[in-house]
Amino acid sequence: MLKNKSSFINGVGDIPVIDLHFDESLIFCDLKAKDQEEVLKVMGNHLYEKNFVKESFIDAIIEREKTFPTGLPTSSNISVAIPHTDSVHVNKKAISLAILEDAVEFGIMGEQEAKTPVKIVFLLAIDKQDSHLKILQKLISIFQNEEVIKFLTIEKSKTLIKTKIIECLDLKEMN
């Protein structure tokens, strides 16, 4: 974990739009889970233990995913999910990333009953509602890049994964 460093999404010039924590400690490689709920509990509990979210975050993220699923099939045939919930459950902005050992079913965003086997999960803990849209826009560039999606599924180095995500999301590290 990087000490006294945080990442943020760029604004105009070097003025940050969103202070956002993302480092190796928030990345899971080959996470084993039997279903979507277990993935969300493991990732949510980890954010809770690091004080990024309130205890209520875990139940809120699971319930929101039931009502508003976030699974997204990609052109590379590797589905991703971007679960998030209301900002009232968040202490500090962070992104946690999990590459699952085996894909688990998530509901497809915008479709009532359809499911997709998700291999990559970006769990968002955002403390201002409008910040979700800015981060989601940045994440779309990853989902549309087949090379990056495949890289994430095979890379085992959390440092290299972090570097790739920072590069793709145009994140900068600050002291």
N, C-alpha and C positions, 0 to 999 in steps of 0.2 A: 504494500500500500504506500502511496506517496504521502509524505507528511507535509503539512502546510501548503498543499497544492490543491487547487480545484479547477475544474474545467467549466467553460461557459460557451454558449452559442453566440457567435459574433453578431453584433448589431452594425450600426453605421460606423465605419472606421474601426476603432478598437473599443467602442462603447458597448459593453455587454447588454444583450437583450434579456438573457436568462442565465442567472448563476445556476450552475448545474453540476452536481457531484457525479463523477463516473471514474472509477479506477478498477484495478485488478480484483480488489476485494468484493466487487459487485458483479463479477463474471463467474458463471458456472460453466465448466466444460464437461460434456458427457453426463449431464444431470439425469439420474434414473428416477422415473416417476411412472406410476401406473395410469394416471389420468390427469386431466386439466386441473382439477381441484388440488391434487398433490403438488403439481408444479407451482401453482399460485401460493399455496401455503408455505412451501419451502422458500420461495423467493421473498414473499411478504414477511415471513418471520425473520429472515436475514436482514431486511431493511428495518424492521422493528428493533432487532437487537442492536443495530447501529444507530438507533434513534432518528432515522430519516422519516419514519412514519409512526402514527399512533397505533395502539393495539387494535383499534376499530378498522384499520386499513384492510386487514386480511379478510374479514367477513365482507366488507364493502366491495372489495375487488372481486371476490367470488360471486356475490350477488349481481354486481353490474355485468359481469361476463355472461351470466345466465340470461339477462334481459337484453343486453347490447353486446353481442359477441364481437370479437376483434380478430378472428382468424382471417388471414389473407393468402390465397394461393398466389404463387409468383410464376413468372415465365420459365423459371428454372426447375419447376415441379417440386420446389422445396417451400412449403408453406411457413409463414411467420404469423405471430400474434403480437398485438400491442395493447395488452390490458392496462387500464388506468381507471381511476375513480375520482370522486369529488375531492377537491382540495382541502376540505375540512378535516380529512384524515391524514394530512401530510404535515410534517414538521419542517423538513428541508428538501429542496428539489434534488432528485437523483434518478438515474436510470440504472436498472439492473438488467443484465443480459444472461440468458441461459441457452446453451446449445444442448439439446436433449440427446441422450444416448439413443433412444428410440422415439419416434414421433408419437404424439398423443393427439386425440381428437379435440378440436376446438370448433365452435360454431363459426360459420363464415359471416363476416361483417355485412350487414344489410340483408341477410337472407334468414328467413324464419327457421327452417328445419335443417338446412344443409350443414354438413361438417367437412372439415379438412384436416389431414394429418399434419400437425405443426411440429417442426423441428427446431425453430428458433423463436425465442420469446424475449421481447423487449418490454420489461415491466416499468411503467412510468410512475414516478411519485412527483407530482407537480403541485406546488402550493398556490398557484393562481390559475383560475380556469382558462383564461385566454392564452396562457403559455402552452397548453396542450396543442393548440393548432400550429404554433410555430415549430414545436418539436416534431409533430407528425409530418409536417411539410418536409423537414430535414430527413426524417426516416424514409420517406418515399424514395429518395435518391438511392438508398441502400437496397430497398426491395426491388427496384427496377434494374439493379446492376447484378447480372447473373454471376459475374466473376467474384464479386464481393460475397454474395450469398454462399457460393460454393466454398470460398475461402473460410468463411465462418464455420461451416460444417466439418471441415477437415483439420483446421488449425488447433493445436493443443496449447500453445503458449498464450497465456492471458495477456502478457505484455504486448505481443504482436496483435492480438485481437483488439486490445484497447487502442493501440496506435492506429489501426485500420479504421476503427469506428470514429476516433477523433478526426482523422483525415476526411472521412466521408461526410461527417456531420458538420465539418468546419468548426470543430471545437478547438479552443486554445487553452493552454495551461497558464495559470497565473500564480505568482507567489502570494 
